[in-house]
């Protein structure tokens, strides 16, 4: 089953949460790297999701205008 970008974003946040908890406990280099890795992943996925939301909005508006013109 393929996850959409929203699901990937949620999963990335959960992984970040785990890594951050470990970093808060130990303050070590590996947990810091993992925390930053997941933050970068969240940032990238958020940008993709932001574009999807914008495209969806634009498409809905265009379809709404077409339906109004047909009436």
N, C-alpha and C positions, 0 to 999 in steps of 0.2 A: 504494500500500500504506500503510495507516494504522499508525503506530507506537503501541504501548501506552505507558503512562506510564513503565514501566521503561526502555524504549528511549529515550524523550525525556530521561530523567534522565541516562542514559549519554552521550548526545550533548551535553547541556548541560555535563556535566563536561569532555568533551573540548574544547569551545569555551572553557570557563573555563581549562583547562590552557594552551591556546594564548595566550589573553589575558594570563594571569599570567606566562607566559614573556616576553612582550613587555614587560610592566610591569617585570619584574625587570631586563631589559636597559636600558630607557630611563628608567623612572621618570616618564614623561610623563603629561599629563592624560588624553589619549585612551585609552591603555592602562589607566589606573586606572579610568576610567569603564566600559570594556568588562569589566574584571575584576569590578567591583562588579555590573554588570548580570547577568553570568552567575552570580554568587553568589546574587543575588536569585532568578533563574530556578531554580537548583538548590533553593533553600529552598522555593519554591512547589511545585515538582514533588515534592519529598521529602514534603511534607505530604499531597499527593494520594495518593502511593504508600503512605504510612503508613496512610491510611484504607482503601485498597484491600486491603492485607494484613490489617488488622483485620477488615474485612467478610468476607473470604474465610475467615478463621479461624472467625469466628462461624457462618457458613453451614455449614462443614464439621462443626462440633460439633453444630449443630442437626440436620443430616442424619444424623449418626452416632447421635444419641439417638433419632431417629425409626426408624432401622433396628433398633436394639436393642429398641424397644418393639413392633415388628411381629413379632419373633421369638418 
